[in-house]
Amino acid sequence: MKAGSNERMNQQLFLKQVPAGIAGPDDFEVQNNPIPELVAGQVLIESHYIGVDAALRLIVRDSDEFLFRVKPGDLVHGSVAGQIIASKNSEFAEGDYVLVSGGVQNFTISDGAGLERCDINQAPLGAWLGGFGVSGLTAYFAITQVCKPQPGQTVLINGAAGAVGSIAGQICKLAGAKVIGLTGSAEKCAWLTDDLGFDVAINYKDADWYEQLEAAAPDRLDVIFDNVGGVILDRSLKLIAMRGVVLLCGSTSQYSQETMVGPNNYIWLGTMRASMQGFVVFDYADQYAQARARMAAWIKAGLLKTVSYEIAGDVDVFPQAFQALYEGKNLGKMLVKLPAA
Ligand SMILES: NC(=O)c1ccc[n+]([C@@H]2O[C@H](COP(=O)([O-])OP(=O)(O)OC[C@H]3O[C@@H](n4cnc5c(N)ncnc54)[C@H](OP(=O)(O)O)[C@@H]3O)[C@@H](O)[C@H]2O)c1
């Protein structure tokens, strides 16, 4: 496409209303809008993949308490992996693959600030939004710089079959720890043990999941890597080991709740001299390149698998993909794969 050409329309997804419960198609509105002309310094990016993030449900709440907010009438926030198809910026050329916080739309205009180049020889473009992107980097820094599991220790990953959890568990295995994963189906449990090398996987929908966990961790849990919060975090705290670490990565079970609840069993942290640690991956942005180099070496050596669950379609399939994420349909990172890919 010529720089500045606007022959094509941009399909964009807007938030229609503050969702009640898990967001569904009725909460969003699709619009087809013209693409503005590029001005000097700008590039036009065509989206190939859009990341579907659980935290979107947190930022569409009717609340200003969180760092970032999407309100009714706003373009829905989303990370995009795409290709530059027109450039009036000397730093970027047509054909370059980039990551952009572009929102849920086919085309993004950027002045280049905050764009990250994707080397598709290191990992396929979609993986740059998942296991090789923010999800994988979250797992990498949280495990290697905060949790620091040691050989012989036991780690529990809550939300183990998702984008972050699946990478976190594999990195703990590389560190020599025993890894237990909690997830929501027998099929996902089998994937964790058979394909990703987790030692044990437990379906938290089983009535006796806690007893299964207790039996799998006779020496208690040195690390709890928590993606989900709620009852699962609460009950697992009873098994924290002496001087254990509870890493608060995310709270997926709470994002859509009218009233969010914290753990009752915090008292075990005191008894066991354990710590509960918050974590945000963006604190490590200046180290992403080194982390990716190490992860690329693991991938090449067959020691790390980055898995994506792709739903193909246009921007209008995003609401279904978001619902499917909350229904736990995904193994690894949930992505919308757009026609351009
Ligand atoms: N701290 C950071 O810097 C950072 C960065 C990225 C992401 N995060 C957070 O990390 C968490 C995981 O993100 P992700 O992208 O890897 O998502 P994900 O795990 O790929 O997808 C969400 C998963 O959550 C599970 N789930 C849904 N509802 C649940 C419930 N009520 N209770 C328990 N599990 C439920 C589903 O799997 P099941 O089949 O297992 O139920 C679903 O597949 C999110 O909370 C996200 O906000 C934090």
The ligand as an SDF file (V2000), in Angstrom:
LIG
                    3D

 48 52  0  0  0  0  0  0  0  0999 V2000
    2.1790   -9.2990   36.4890 N   0  0  0  0  0  0  0  0  0  0  0  0
    2.4110   -9.1380   35.1930 C   0  0  0  0  0  0  0  0  0  0  0  0
    3.3190   -8.4060   34.7730 O   0  0  0  0  0  0  0  0  0  0  0  0
    1.5360   -9.8700   34.2280 C   0  0  0  0  0  0  0  0  0  0  0  0
    1.8460   -9.9280   32.8510 C   0  0  0  0  0  0  0  0  0  0  0  0
    1.0130  -10.6800   32.0040 C   0  0  0  0  0  0  0  0  0  0  0  0
   -0.1100  -11.3270   32.5160 C   0  0  0  0  0  0  0  0  0  0  0  0
   -0.3900  -11.1930   33.8600 N   0  0  0  0  0  0  0  0  0  0  0  0
   -1.5460  -11.8790   34.4620 C   0  0  0  0  0  0  0  0  0  0  0  0
   -1.2450  -13.2630   34.4710 O   0  0  0  0  0  0  0  0  0  0  0  0
   -2.4550  -14.0030   34.4490 C   0  0  0  0  0  0  0  0  0  0  0  0
   -2.3720  -15.0590   33.3650 C   0  0  0  0  0  0  0  0  0  0  0  0
   -2.3700  -14.4060   32.1050 O   0  0  0  0  0  0  0  0  0  0  0  0
   -2.3120  -15.2460   30.7670 P   0  0  0  0  0  0  0  0  0  0  0  0
   -2.2140  -14.2740   29.6470 O   0  0  0  0  0  0  0  0  0  0  0  0
   -1.2980  -16.3140   30.8900 O   0  0  0  0  0  0  0  0  0  0  0  0
   -3.7860  -15.8750   30.7220 O   0  0  0  0  0  0  0  0  0  0  0  0
   -4.1050  -17.3860   30.4430 P   0  0  0  0  0  0  0  0  0  0  0  0
   -3.7100  -18.1430   31.6580 O   0  0  0  0  0  0  0  0  0  0  0  0
   -3.5370  -17.7800   29.1230 O   0  0  0  0  0  0  0  0  0  0  0  0
   -5.6880  -17.4100   30.2560 O   0  0  0  0  0  0  0  0  0  0  0  0
   -6.5530  -17.3200   31.3030 C   0  0  0  0  0  0  0  0  0  0  0  0
   -6.8210  -18.7250   31.9010 C   0  0  0  0  0  0  0  0  0  0  0  0
   -7.3730  -18.5230   33.1800 O   0  0  0  0  0  0  0  0  0  0  0  0
   -8.1080  -19.6630   33.5400 C   0  0  0  0  0  0  0  0  0  0  0  0
   -9.2880  -19.2070   34.2460 N   0  0  0  0  0  0  0  0  0  0  0  0
  -10.3340  -18.5050   33.7710 C   0  0  0  0  0  0  0  0  0  0  0  0
  -11.2230  -18.2440   34.7430 N   0  0  0  0  0  0  0  0  0  0  0  0
  -10.7190  -18.8000   35.8760 C   0  0  0  0  0  0  0  0  0  0  0  0
  -11.1730  -18.9040   37.2160 C   0  0  0  0  0  0  0  0  0  0  0  0
  -12.3210  -18.3600   37.6020 N   0  0  0  0  0  0  0  0  0  0  0  0
  -10.3830  -19.5400   38.1000 N   0  0  0  0  0  0  0  0  0  0  0  0
   -9.2190  -20.1080   37.7150 C   0  0  0  0  0  0  0  0  0  0  0  0
   -8.7370  -20.0570   36.4640 N   0  0  0  0  0  0  0  0  0  0  0  0
   -9.4850  -19.4050   35.5570 C   0  0  0  0  0  0  0  0  0  0  0  0
   -8.4270  -20.4360   32.2470 C   0  0  0  0  0  0  0  0  0  0  0  0
   -7.7230  -21.6910   32.2800 O   0  0  0  0  0  0  0  0  0  0  0  0
   -8.2490  -22.9830   33.1030 P   0  0  0  0  0  0  0  0  0  0  0  0
   -8.7270  -23.9640   32.0940 O   0  0  0  0  0  0  0  0  0  0  0  0
   -7.0310  -23.4270   33.8210 O   0  0  0  0  0  0  0  0  0  0  0  0
   -9.3640  -22.5090   33.9910 O   0  0  0  0  0  0  0  0  0  0  0  0
   -7.8460  -19.5540   31.1480 C   0  0  0  0  0  0  0  0  0  0  0  0
   -7.2630  -20.3150   30.1320 O   0  0  0  0  0  0  0  0  0  0  0  0
   -3.5790  -12.9980   34.2090 C   0  0  0  0  0  0  0  0  0  0  0  0
   -4.2160  -12.7560   35.4470 O   0  0  0  0  0  0  0  0  0  0  0  0
   -2.8600  -11.7560   33.7170 C   0  0  0  0  0  0  0  0  0  0  0  0
   -3.5540  -10.5870   34.0420 O   0  0  0  0  0  0  0  0  0  0  0  0
    0.4100  -10.4970   34.7050 C   0  0  0  0  0  0  0  0  0  0  0  0
  1  2  1  0
  2  3  2  0
  2  4  1  0
  4  5  1  0
  4 48  2  0
  5  6  2  0
  6  7  1  0
  7  8  2  0
  8  9  1  0
  8 48  1  0
  9 10  1  0
  9 46  1  0
 10 11  1  0
 11 12  1  0
 11 44  1  0
 12 13  1  0
 13 14  1  0
 14 15  2  0
 14 16  1  0
 14 17  1  0
 17 18  1  0
 18 19  2  0
 18 20  1  0
 18 21  1  0
 21 22  1  0
 22 23  1  0
 23 24  1  0
 23 42  1  0
 24 25  1  0
 25 26  1  0
 25 36  1  0
 26 27  1  0
 26 35  1  0
 27 28  2  0
 28 29  1  0
 29 30  1  0
 29 35  2  0
 30 31  1  0
 30 32  2  0
 32 33  1  0
 33 34  2  0
 34 35  1  0
 36 37  1  0
 36 42  1  0
 37 38  1  0
 38 39  2  0
 38 40  1  0
 38 41  1  0
 42 43  1  0
 44 45  1  0
 44 46  1  0
 46 47  1  0
M  CHG  2   8   1  16  -1
M  END
$$$$
